[in-house]
Amino acid sequence: MESHATPSAPEQLTRSLSVHGQQRRAPTRRLQQFLSRVEDGDQDTYGRGGAVARLEGRVAEMLGKEAAVFMPTGAMASQVALRLHADARTCRTIGFHPRAHIEVHEHKGYEIVHQLHGMLLGDHDRLVTVQDLEAVREPLAAVLLELPQRDLGGRLPSWEELTAQTSWLRARGIAAHLDGARLWEAQPYYGRPHVEIADLFDTVYVSLYKGLEGLSGAVLAGRSDLIDQARQWRARLGGQLHHAWPLAVSAEIGLDTLVPRMPAFWERARELAAALQDIPGVEVVPDPPQTPLFHVIVPVPPEALAAAHQRFVERRGLELFLYPRPTTSPRCSRFEVTVGENAMTVDPQEVRQALQEVIRDAAG
């Protein structure tokens, strides 16, 4: 189990490089921003009308899809989409990367709840390729692609590779589903509008609380008939919230204020990564970052890194990461940096010095 080490005195924490640092530490400011956006008529009833319908329309238009539906979680959104693709093709096999969220973090929900058979594509430590698809020797209903691949440091395939994969799927009648939880962060790398990226896929799920820093929730977009079916599955799975309008309003704030900032966040991620590159024993993955998200590998075991980092946070009031993760080497660990507004006020050289201090402390 991953160690979620957090500072013992969070009230002293003033800055954070973790994705939710700002919203975890400044709820009063965020509440004021939220209240300034609420309008009469925003209230929905079981996901119908109000801010929820407005948000669904905005996301559908941004992604160039016929319709969209609010979902309480991204896990529900992707599982429902894959089930519907499987039902339509009378085939229960779906393909995805071994590190895909649906495989690693959702307790086999696709199998236990939806009776889908998962086929792992490619290798754990690299992105899926067209050759991995060509190696499949049985029918597939759908393939899920994650942009970016979070557990690989936010890596992205080239545009040419991505279009080759989705074209291969489309030519064989296999549905392409995008886990676009961080699509907002991936778009600057491709330099193409969201609608052009989404057009490669039959269905797209986007998160409302990661890069957008909303309260919670997700949106699934696709053809109108499929989205109508997804609404029914939302109710069957217990996802029919009485009122979801606060979640929708908080997501709209992110669409308006944070999506336009993604290119700047990506540039700051590259600056941060460059500042860490030549620290002895430290590696940035990928180098340079392809999104505002990247991983840092350090020559310290996870337990020692977590303890040293907690002591550093208590001394300096700067959180470098949420928790360390293991690597294949017991002598090393890795952590994730995700740049948003929370990281824009932190100087890259300060981060470099901070990491050096933490490593020295952890090494004892």
Secondary structure, 3 states (H helix, E strand, C coil): CCCCCCCCCHHHCCEECCCCHHHHHCHHHHHHHHHHHCCCCCCCECCECHHHHHHHHHHHHHHCCCEEEEECCHHHHHHHHHHHHHHHHCCCEEEECCCCHHHHCCCCHHHHCCCCEEEECCCCCCCCCHHHHHCCCCCCCEEEEECCEHHHCCECCCHHHHHHHHHHHHHCCCEEEEEECCHHHHHHHHCCCHHHHHCCCCEEEEECCCCCCCCCCEEEEECHHHHHHHHHHHHHCCCCCCCCHHHHHHHHHHHHHCHHHHHHHHHHHHHHHHHHCCCCCCEEECCCCCCCEEEEEECCCHHHHHHHHHHHHHHHCEECCCCCEECCCCCCEEEEEECCHHHCCCCHHHHHHHHHHHHHHHHC
